Amino acid sequence: MKMITFFLMGLTVHVVFFLSIFDIYFTSPLVHGMTPQSTPLAPPASRLVLIVADGLRADSLFTLLPNSSSRTPFLRTVIEETGTWGVSHTRVPTESRPGHVALIAGFYEDVSAVAKGWKENPVEFDSVFNESRSTWCWGSPDILPMFAKGATGDHVYTHTYPAEEEDFASTDASRLDTWVFTQVKSFFQAAKTNSTLKATLLEDKNIFFLHLLGIDTNGHAHRPMSQEYLDNIALVDTGVAEVVSLMEDFFGHDGRTAYVFTSDHGMTNWGSHGAGHPSETLTPLVVWGAGVNRAQRVIEAQPYEDGYLKDWNLEHIRRADVNQADIAPLMASLLGLPIPVNSVGVTPLLYLNNSDQFKAESMYTNAIQVLEQFKMKMIQKKETTLPFLFTPFQLLTESKQAEFTHRARILIQLEKYNDAITLCQSLISLSLEGLVYYHTYDRFFLGCSVVLGFIGWTSYVILVILRTHASLIRHPNLAKQNPNQNLARFCVAVALVITLFLLIQRSPITYYIYCLLPVPVWYSALKESGALSDLIRSAPSLPLWKCLGYFVLVAFGIELLVVSFFHRSMLTVGLAFLSLWPLLSGLFGKAKLRSLSWFLGCLCLAVFPLMPVVGREPNLRLVYEKCIIILSRSCGWKLLEMVARMYFFCSACAGLLTLFTSACYLWSSQRRTPLRTSDRRQFFSQMIHVAVCLYVPSLTHSSLQQKQGLPLLNQIISWSTLASSIFVPLLSSTRLFHRLLSIFLSLTSTYLLLSTGSEALFPPVLSWLMFVWINIEQEALLAQGDSRRQELSTIDFSANIDITKIRQLKLDDIRRSYFFVFFIITAFFGTGNIASINSFDPASIYCFLTVFNPFIMGGLMMWKVIIPFIIVMCTFETIQVATQLSSRSLFLIVLVISDVMALHFFFLVQDYGSWLDIGTSISHYVIVMSMTIFLMLLSVVTHVLTSKRLILWNRSKMHFP
């Protein structure tokens, strides 16, 4: 098989494995065709005001000031006197789009919908806005349009400010909320003189939606503990009080207006969100007005053990927690609207101030609405499953459904409302359980197909390694044998049976891919089965105990890497073990200086996994002696100012270390081999560029701190640096260390612009260790008695390689491949990234842009993650050249190691029961698969950067037998 064919095949297989996790675990929960259900009794409210303070944490609203007063006096008064309060528990991903969908439509959108567009609907869904008579919305252009587009008819009116206003560098982001309040006031003022509009407003079943983005924007820009964030909360409280007063006056204090104040998600202390930290999932909920219970004093202990009641000084006021999706049926019940047909929320009765009959009817309507979804889901699954394979949900068969609904109706007629409510709640619980059952009905089947494909692919790669790159005793006639025709016929027959089976079941097109992919993969693996015979034949001549030792060590190493996804500190343990490698392998006695450098480099790099996650307040006591002085001085500073000063210190150290090491190398290189004038000029210009990039972030942070916005010159420098980071190294000499130095300087310049703290030191330290690794591998070759060892200073990436000198794999090459995978994992976690959306600090991209744009911001953060990968990849490429190995041979071992890790996480997903644990393992699986795909693509980029292997591929045309 040719190299390009193998590469494309491997890339396709891994992309399919990567996408499979979304089809198995993240498919849309929506079903269509249900009849809307509404309570037959008169509703308590004629209109409802929904106020969503984007990014507001529960503790930020409920916690009192040190003087026991509240920064939100109006809402505090509502909590203590006129309304009902609680905590709304959100779900991962804690982002604006899924949060608002849960609030307004009552269901939890699948994760992949976040990437399908902020303003568009990947799927059509029902919402309380759609069911209302009219809805008026004010707020962000990123949220409002998706509900207007999803509504039937033309009764959802949106008023948004320009997207450019969502600027993290704004002088005052709270003006976004001021704009909303001003627009609402102007709207009602205009309605007084517009008889048509006033008549429409006086009708029932109207909704007013105020989306307040200022708190979220200030949280991203200044952190949730900043004065800007807290002042914005106070501004919102004042604005809410004014809007309530305005509306009460407009509607003549008729007592028919209900108010709901909540948030779509919270925010971490470092100003990000997306994962499942309590600061992100706990949001405030305050409801008051028509049909809502007033505050109830309690004496006994409340059933909450989280300690928040005492922290918020609210032990004496009844707390009523809800799931975020419960708010949609609550609003529908207050207004008398049909519950959104895809809602999975349960009406929180503690919020309703109405008769027991109304509560029972509301709960019965809720139960029928959820049951309708269950029925439709069951029908859909039954129609696409062969009768003898279909297994119904036994706890809610058709007879039990009829029994539940009949008993509930009878109990309501007999005025046994509490019993009816309890029965309906049981029906809802069973219906939701049944929905999950049918939604995940094919999960085991698809999981088995993916695992089968995984094992087949890994087996194939191992067999290719044994067949092509290992020194085994070959069967003399094996090369002359034709492919097994019976095997081909059997695989075709299996593929036809699978296709027919899927056709009968009317399965989605993706099912065909997941189920048919293992067939050609296993066919390829079985075709290479002769390598097993070669292995068995060669067994007597192999050092079996040494092989077993390597196998055990690699298995232990892979397990350590898996654990490191849950505990970053395990990488420190691994680096400590790696630092002892020269001593254990006997290299220390032959290369003391390089062994000592390796030892120190590993220990220095081992510090980074112990450091705080990116974005969190730096605990520099782990690294810097000056930390105590800095922290003591920072006590009176704003958090942003402290972070800026911390950043400047770390960035300065990183920049100076980069310039110092580069100057030392150029000085030593000049003594051995004089540099060409063009090379010297380029290196000096790159070093000057590093110095400029060292200063730009400091200037940018200072400008943002003074609320002067992002300087245009800084933005131009940042984007031009990013654009040139890949192309500038191609202009340098192709001599080994000259090209590596140019790559290092170019990437470090960009990394400095994307750094917010101590992670700026990571590339210089990593590059130092990579430089030592290249040199010590040469000593390892010498220790093994390899006479073909080359001097590193003589290697030129662009030189043609004598194919006859390319050697076969040895056991020590397994160790090299594992080192590579270990350093790749360290390159990700060592910079403070964790396997979570919220680990990325938005401040990283402030040198490039400050206006909210999720996809550009995500791309910049991704590039920051990739930069250390490229450094490790270039090192690995250099080692392959220096040790005279085919680039494919080592990379095949890397694929096996990474695929074993991915398969490990795939099995962990099956073992976990709770959604949080499943989500964690899924994110780890996605990261490993993403890394594998990136490594395959970056291998091409690395070849181009080094100007070596691309030529090797074209000239050698090496291919597998």
N, C-alpha and C positions, 0 to 999 in steps of 0.2 A: 504494500500500500504506500503510495506516495505521501510525502510529508504534508503537503497542502490538503490532501484528502483526509488524512488522519486528523489534522488540526480542525478542519471543518466538521468532521464527524464528532470529535470530542466536544467542540463548542456547541453543536446542536444538542447533543445528549445532555450537557450540563444546563443549557438554557431551558430545555424541557423539564428537567428535574427541578430547576429553580421555580418555574411557573407552576409546577404541579401543586406546590404547597398552597397557592392561592385558590386553586380549584377545589382542593380538598378541605381547606379550613376557612377560606375567605370568599365565599360565594354570596351573592345577594340573597337576603332572607325574604325578599318580597314575593308575594303571590297576588294574582289579580282575579277578578271575577266575583268578589264578595259583595254582599248587599250591605250598604251603610246601616248602622244601628244607632238609634237615638232614644233617649229616655222619653216616655210619653207624657210625663208630668211637666207642668210649667216651670221654667228655670228661674232661679233667683235673680239673675243679672241680665241686663239688656245689652251691656257692652263690657269689654274687657281690655285692660291696658297691660300689655306684656313689656316689661323693661328688662333687657339683658345687658348686664355690665360685663362686657367681654374681658376675660382674664382675671376676674375678681376672685380671690381666695376667700374661703369661709372665715378663716381666722382674722384676715385683714378687716372684715366687716364687723365681726362680733366682738373682737378684743377691745377692751376699754383702754383709755389712755392712763398713764401713771397716776394722774390726779383723779382717777375713777370716773371721769367724764367720757363721753363718746364722741368720736370724730364724725359720727353720723347720727345726730340727735333726732332727726325726723324718723328714720327707720328704726332707731332704738325705741322710740316712743310707740311705734306701731307694734314692735315685738312684745313690749311689756304691757300694752293696753288694748289695742284695737285689732290685732291680727294674730295669725298663727305662723310660727317659724319652724325651721328645721334645716337639715343639711341634705342637699341633693347630691347623690353619689353618681358620678359619671363613670364612663367606661373608656378603656383604651381603644383607639387613639384619642387622647385628649386634645383634639384640634377643633377649630371653630366650626368647620363644616359638619362633621358628625355630631358635634355637640348641639348645634341648632336643629339638625334633623331629628335628634332624639327629643328635644324640647317641643318642637312644633308638630312633628309627624308621629312621634311616639315609638320609633323603632331605632335600632342601632345599626347604622350603615356599615357595610363591609369595609375593611381597611383599604382595599384597593381603590375604592371610590374617591379617596382623598387625592390620588394622583391623576384622576380622570378629568379634573377641571374644577376650579373653585366656583365659577359662575354658572356652569352648566350642570344638568342633571344626567348622570350616567343611566339612570332608570327613572321612570315616572313613579311618583308616589303621592299619596294623599296626605293632607295636613289640615290642621284646624283653620288655617288661612283659606284653604280651598273650600272648606265646609261653611265658612262664614258668609254672611250677606255681603259685607264689604270689609276690606282690611287696608289700613293706611300704614305705611312703613317709612321710617326715617333712619338713615345710618349708612353703613359701609357698602360700597359698590361690590365688595367681595362676597357678601352674604345675601343681601336682599333679592338680587335678580333671580337666584335659583328658586325661590319660593314663588315669585311672580310668574316665572316660566312654567312651573309645575302646576299652577292653578288652572282649573277649567273656567272658561268665561273670562271676562275682563273686569274683575272686581277687586284685584289686589293692586294697589297703587304704591309705587316706590319713589322715594325722594332721597337721592344719594349725593354726597360730595365727590369731587374729582379724586381718582385713585392716587394722584400725586400728593394729596394731603396726608396720606398715611406714611409720614416721614419720621423715622426714629431720631433723626437729628433736628427735629422741629424745635423751635424755641419754646413751644408749649403744646404738647400733644393733647392736653385736656380741651383744647379748642375744638377738637372733633366732637366732644360731648356737648360743648357750648353751642356748636352749630345745630345739633339735633334739638336741643331744648328751644333754641331761638326759632327754628323752623316750625316746631309744634305750636309755639305761642302765636306765630304769624298765621299759621293755618286756622286756628280757632278764632283768631281775630278777624280773619277774612270771612269765616263762616257766618259771623254775625250779620254781615251785610249781603251775603249770598244765600237767598232763600232756598234755592235748589240744593246746595250743599248742606245747608242747615237741616233741611227735611231728611236728607239721606243720613245725616249724623244722628238724628233723633230716632231712626228705626232701630229695631232690635238686632241681635246677633252680629254686632260690629266689633272689630278688633283694631286696636292701635298698638303698633309694635315700634318700640324705641330701641335701636341697637347702638350701644355706647362703646366705642372702640378705644377711647382715650386711655382707660386704665391699662388695657393690654399693651398699647403702644408705649406708654411710660414704663410699664414693667419690663418690656424687652430692652428699652433704651437705658433705664436707670436702675433696674432691679426692684423687686416688690418691697424691699425694706427702705427704699429711698423716699425722701420727702416729696418728690414729684408724684410718685405713685400714691402715697397716702393723701396728699393734698387733692389729687384727682378724685379719690373716693369721697372726700368731703364735698367737693364741687358737685358730684353726682347726687349726693344726698340733698343738697340744696336745690338742685335742678328738679329732682323727683318731687320734693315738697311743693315747688312752684307749679309743676305740671298738674299735680293732684288738686291743688287749690283752683287752678284755672279750669280744669274739667268739671269740678264740682260746681263752680259758679256757672259754667256754660250750660250744664244739664239741670240747673236749678236744685241742686242738692236732693235729687230724687231717690238717692240710696240704691240706685240700680247699676252702679259701676263697680266692677271687681278689678283688683290690681294684683299683678304677680311680678315680683322682683326676684331675679335670679342671675346666674352666670352660666356660660357654656362650658367653661373649664377654669381651673386655677392656674398656678404658675409656680415653678421651683424658685428657690432663693436666688438662683443665678440667672433668672429671667427667661426660661424656656419652658415648653410644655410639649406633650405628645405621649408620654409614658404613664405609668400607673402609680407614681409617688402620691401619698396622701395630699400633699400641697397642690397637686394637679387634679385629683379626683374629688376632693371635697369642696363643694361650692355652696353658697348661701341660698336659701329660699325663704322669702317673706311674702305672705299672701294676706290681703285684707280687703274689706269692702263688702259688696253684696254677696250674700250666701256663704260667707267665710266666718268660721268661729273666731270669737274674740280670744285674747290671751287668757289662759287658764292657769291659776296658781296651783302649785303642787307642793305637798309637804314631804311625801315619801320619796325615796330614791327612784330615779328614772332608769329605765333598762338600757343604759348606755355606759360602757366601761372604758371609753376612750379618753376620759379625763377632760374633755373640752368644756363641759358644762361649768366646771369649777374655774377653768382658765378664763372663760367668757363671762363669769359671774351671772349665769343664767340657770342655776340649779332650781330656782323657784318658779320658772316659767316652763310649761309643758313643751317639750321638743318633739317634733314629728318628722322624722327622716323619711326620705323617699328615694327611689331610683329616678334617674333623670327622665326616663321615658314615662314615668307616672304623671308628669306635669301635663302632658297632652290630654289624657282623659279627664284630668282635673279641670282644665280650661273648658273642655267640651261639656262637662257636666254643669259647670257654672253658667254657661251660655245656652244650654239646651241644644248644642250642635251634635251631629253624628260623630262618634269617635272615629278618628282616621282609621281606615280599614286595615292598615298594616301595623297599627299600634300594638305593642306588646306590654304597654303600661297597665298598671292596676290603679284604679281610682283611690287616692288616699282619703279615706272617709274622715280622718281626724281633722281635715281642713274644712269640711262641709258643715255649715250651720243650717240644717234643714230637718225636716221630719224623718222619722225612721223609715216611713214608706218611700220617701224620695231617695234615701240612701240605698234601700233595698232594690228599688227599680234601677238606680244608677249602676249598682253592682251587677244586677242581672243583665242589663244592656252591655256592660263591659264583658261579662262572661260569654254572651252570645257572639259578640264581636270577635273575641279571641278564638272561640270555638269554630266560627266560620272560616278563619284562616287555617285552623287545623284540618277541617274537612277538605278544603281546597287543596292543601298540601298533600293529604292522604290520597285524594283522587288523582292528582298529577303523578304521584309516585306509583300508584297502582296501575295507571294506564301505561307507564313506561317500564313495567317489570313483568316478567313471565309469571303467570298465575301460580305455578308450583314453587316459585322462588320468592314470592311476596310474603312477608311476615308483618302482619298488622301490629299496631301499638296496642298491646293487650290490656293496658289499664284504661283505655278509652275506646272500646269498640263501639259500633253503631248502636247496639242495644243499651250500652251504658250511657252514651250521649243522650239518648231519648229519655232514659231514666233520670238523669241529672236535671235536664231542662224541665221535665214534667214535675218533679218534686219541688224544684225551686219556684215554679209558677204557683203550685198549690200552696206552698208555705206563705207566699206573698198574699194570696187570696185569703188565707186564714189569719193574716196579720201577724204571723210569726216572723217578724222582719229580721231579727238577729240570727235566727236559724237559717233563714234564706240567704243572708249575707255570708254566713259561714260556708254554706253549701256552694254558693257562687264563687267564693274565693278558692275552694277546693277544685272546682271545675276549671277556673282560670289556671291554677297551678298545673293541673294535669294537661290542659290544652297546650300550655307553654312547653311542658316536658315533651309532649307529643310532637310539637313543632320542631323541637331540637332533634327528636328521634328521626323524623322524616327528612329534615334538612341535612342530617349527617348520615343518611341511610347508606349511601355509596362510599362512605369514607374508608371503611375497612377494605373494600374491594379495590379502590383506587390506590390505597396505601400499599397493598400487597403487590400491585402492578409496578409501582414505583420502586419498592424494595427489590423486586425481582430484577428490574432493569438496572438498579444500582449494583447489585451483586454481580450481574452478568458483565457490566462494563468494567468493574474493578477486576474481575477474573480475566477479562480480555486483556487489559493493560498489563497485568502481571505476566500473563502468558507471552505477550509481545516482548516484554523485558527479557524473559527467560529465553525466548526463541532468537531474538535479534541481538541482544546486548550482553548476554552472559556467556562465559567460556564453559560450555557444556559439551559433553561427548555426543555428537550428532549421529543419528541413524543414517547409514550411507545411502539408503534409497528413499529417505523421507522427502527430499526436495523434489524427487521425480514423480511423487504420487499426485494424482489429480484430486481435486476437491471431491468430497464424499457426495455423490449424487443423491443417495438415499436421505442424507441429512438435509439437503436442499429441498427435496420433495416434502419431507416431514415438516420443515419450517413453513413452507408455503401452505401446507394443509392446516397447520395450526393458525396461521394468519387468516385464512379463509373462514375457519370456524369462529374465531374471535370477531371478525368483521360481521358475519351473519348474526351472531349473538347480539352484537351492539345494534345492528340494524333492526332486529326484531324489537328490541327494547327502546328504539328511537332515542338513543343516547346522544348527548352533545358531541360535536366534532372533536373537542379536546379529549374525550374519553377514548376515541380511536387512537390518538397519538400516544396516550399513556399506556394503553393496553397492547398496542402493536409494536411500540418501540423495543420492548424486551426481546422480540422475535429476532430481528436482525442482529441485535447485540449478542444474544446467546449463540446465534449461528456463527458469528465471527469468533466468539470464544471457543466454541467446540471445534472449529476448523483449526485452531491453534493448539488443540489438545495434545498434539505430538510433542510439544515442549515438556509436558509432564513426563513422557517416556524418557526424554533426554535427561530430565532432572533425576529420575530414578536411576537411570543408567550411570549418571555421573556421581551419584551419592557416595559410593565408596571412596572416591578421591577428594571429596569435599571435607573441610574442617567442620564437622557437624556440630560439635560443642560450641565452636565460635559462632556458627550460624544461629544456633539456638540462643546464645547470649545476646547477639544483635537483635533477634526477634523480640526477646523479653524486654530489652532496653527500649526499643522503638515502641512497643506496646505500652510500656510504662510512660514513655514520653508523650504519646498520643493522648493517653488518659490525663496527663498533667495539663495538656493544652485544652482539653475539653473542660476540665475543672476551672481553668483560668477564665473561661467565659462567664463563670459565676462569681469567681473570686480573683480579681486582678493580681493580688499579691502572690498567687502561685507562679506567675511569671518571674517574680523575684527569686523564688525558690529554684526555678529552672535555670535562671541565669547564674545563680550561685553554683549549681552543679556544673553548668557549662564552663565556668571559670576554672574548674579543676581538670578539664580535659587534657591540657598539655602535661600536667603532672601525672595523670593516670595512664596516658598513652606513651610516656617516656620521652616526649618532645622537650620537656623542660631542660633535660641535661644537654640537649643538642642546640637549643635556641633559647637561652635564658632571657635575653632582652625581649624578644618577641613574645615569649610565654608570659613574662611579667606584664607586658603591655596588654595582652589578651585578658589576663586576670583582672587588671585594673579597669579595662574597658567594660568587661562584663559587670563588675561591681558598680561602676558609675551608671551604666544603663539600668541596673537593677533597682536604682532609686526611683525611677520614673513610675513604675506600676504602683508604688506606695504613695504617690502624690495625689492630691485631690483631683476629682474629675474636672474636666474642662468647664470653665464658667463658674465653678464654686469658689468661694473665697480662698485664696491661696494660703496654705499653711507652710510657709517657707522655712519654718524652723527645721524641717527635714533636710534642708539643703544649705541654707545661707546663715552665716553667723550674725549677720546684721538684722535678722528678722525681729529680734526683741525691740531694737531701736525703731524699726519701721512701724511695727504694730503699736508701740507706745505712742508714737507721734500721730498715728492714724486714728486714734480714738475720737478725736474731734472732727474728723473729716467726713465728708459724704462718701458713701461706698464707691461711687464712680471715681472720685478723686483718688481713693486708696488703690482701686484696681489699676487706674492709669499709672500711678507711681510704681506699683508692683510690676506692671507690664514693662515700664521703661527700664527698670532694673534688670529684669530677666532678659528682655530683648537686647539691652546693651551688652550683657554678658554673652549672649548668643552671637551677636554681630561681631564683637571683638574676638571671640574664640574662632569664628569663621575666618576673619581677616588674618588672625595670627597664624593659624594652621596653614592657610593658603600661602602666606608670605614665607613661612618656614620651608614649605615644599618647594616653592619657586627658587628660594635661595639654594637649597640642597641640589635641586635639579640643575640649576645654572652651573654649579661646580662640576657636575658629572658631564652633562651634555648641554651646551649653550642653546637657549631657546631661539627660535626664529623671531624676527622682529614682529611679524604679524601675530604670532602666538603671544609674545610678551605684551603687545599692545592690547590684545583681547582680554588677557587675564587681568591686567591692571584696570581696564574699563569695567570688567565685571566686579572687581573688588570695590571700585568706587560706587558702582550700582548697589552693592550690598550696604555700603555706608549710607547711601541715600535712603534705601528701604528701611534701614535701621531708624532713621529720623522721621520718616513720613508717618508711621502709626502714632508716634508720640505727639506730633503736631496735630494729627487728626483727632486724637482723644482730647487734647487740650481745647481744640475748637468746639468739639461736641459738648465738653464740660461747660464751656462758656456760652453754649447754646447759640453758636454762630454758624451752625450747619457744617456740611462737608465741603472743604475747600476744593475748588475745581482743579487746581494744579495737582493736588494730592490724588484726586480721582483719575486724572489723566496718567500720572506716573504709575498708579496701581494697575490700571487696565493694560497699559503698554507693557508693564513687567510681566503680567500674566500671559499676554499674547506671545511674548518673545521667549518665554521660559523653555519651550521645547525646541525652538529653532536656533537660538544662539549657540548651544553646544555643537550643533552641526557645522559651525564655522571654524571650530578649533581643530588642532592636530588630532590625528587618529591614534597617536601613540597612547598606550594604555592609561598611564596615570594623568597625562595631559587631558585626555578626553573625560576621564572621571572627575578631575578637578573642575573642568568647565561645567559639567552637569551639576556637580555639587553647588557651585556658586550660583548658578542660574536658578536652581530649585530653592535654595536657601533664601534668595531674595524674595521670591513669592511667598514662602512660608512665613517670613518675618511680617509680611503685610497681613497675613491671616491669623497671626498669633495674638492671644490675649493675656498670656502669663508665662508660667514656667515652661510650657511646652515649646517655646521658642528655642530652648536649649537642646531639645531632643535631636534635631537633625545633625548638629555638630558632633554630639556624643555618639550617635548612631554611626555617622560617617567615620569617625575615629575607629570604632570597633570593626566596621566593615573593612577599613584599610588594613588593620591588623589581621583580620581573617584572611584576606587575600595573601598576605605575606606568610602567615603561619601554615597555610595550606601547601605552600611551596616546600616548607620544611617537612611537612608530613609526607610529601612525595619523595623527598630525599631520604627520609627515614625508612621508607618502604623499598628503597633501592631502585627507584625508577630512574633509569639512565637518560630518559627523554625530557627531563626537567628543564624548563626554559628560564632564563633570567627575565624577571618581570620588566626591567627597564628596556629590554629589547623587543618586547611584544608590540606589534602594531595591529590594531583592530581591522585595518583595511587590507592587511596582507593575506595572500592566499594560503590556506592551510593544506598541508599534505595529507590527503585522506588516508594514506597508508599508515600514518602515525597515530590516527585516532584509535585509542585503546578500548577494550571491553570494560564492562563494569566490574568493580570489586566490592567487597563487603563494606569497605570504608566509604564508598560512594553513597551508601544508605545513610551513613552518619552525616555526610555533606547535605543530602536532600532534607534530612530532618532539621539540621541547623537552619536551612533556608526557610522551611515552614515555620519554625519557632521564631525566627527574626521577623517574618511577615506578621505573625500574630502580635508580636511585641511592638511592631511598627504601628499597629492599630490601637492596642490598649495602652501602650506606653505613653502616648500623647494625651491621655486623659479621656479618650473616648470609651464609652461603655456601650453594650449592646442595647441601646435604647435611643428613641428619637430625641429625648430631652437632654442628651449628653452634649449636644452641640450648642455652643454659645453663639447667639445671634450677633454679639459684638465682634465676632471674628471677621465679619464682612464689611464693617463700617468704613474701611478704607476704599471700598469699591462702590457701595451704594447704601443708602439708608431708607429709601422708599420701599415699602413692603412689596416684595415680589417673591413668592415662595419657591418658584422653580429656579430662578437665577441664584437666590440665596442657597438653595439646596445644592446646586451645581458647584458653587464656590466652596461650600463646606466639604463636598465630595472630593474636590481637587486637593484640598488640604489633607484629607485622609490618604489620597493616592501618592502624594509626594514622598513620604517615607517608604512606600512600597517600591517606587521607582529606584530609590537609592539602594534598597536591598536587591532588587531585580538586576540592576547594573553590576552589583558586586557578584551576584550569582553567575551572571554571564561571563564576567572576568575569570571567575574560578573555573568555569567550564573550558574557557580558552586556555588558561594557564595549565590546567591538568590534562589537556588534550583529550577531552571527552566530547562526544556528539551532544549537541544541546538537547536532543530529544531524549537521550538515555536518562539523564538526571531528572529532566522534567517529568518523565513518565513515573518515576518514583514519587515525585512531588504530588502528582495527580492521585496516586494510590493513597498517600497519607491524608490528603485533604478530603478525598471521597470517603475514607473510613471515618473521619471526623464527622462529616455531614451525615453519614448513615447512623452514627452514634446519636446525633441530635434528633434524627428522624424517629429513632426508636424511643428516645426520651419523651417525645411528643405523645406517643401512643400510651406511655406509662402514666402520664400525669392525669389527674382527674379535674383539678380546678382550672378555670379558664386563665387565671393569672400565670400559673405554672406552664400551661400549654403555650400561652402567648410568649413567655420568656424563651422557651425552647424553640418555638417557631422563629423568633427573631434571631436566635443563635444559628439555626439552620440556614436562614436566609443570608446571614452574614458570611458563613462559611462558603455557601454556594456562590455568593456575589464575589467573594475573594477569589475563588477558583476561576470564575469567568473572567474577572479582571486580570488575573495572572496570565491567563491564556492570551488575552488581548494585549496586555502590557508586555508580554514576551516579544510581540512584534514591534511595539514601540521601543523596547530596549535594544532590539537588533538595529533599528534605525538610528537610535541615539548613539550607539557605539560604532555604527557603520561597519559592522563585521559580519554578523550572522546572516543578514539579508543577502550578502554576497555569497556566503557559504552555501546557502540554500540554492541560489541560482546556478552556482558553479558545480557543486557536487551532485545535485539532483539525487541525493540519497533517498532510498525508499526501503520500506520493509519488504521482506520476502513474502 
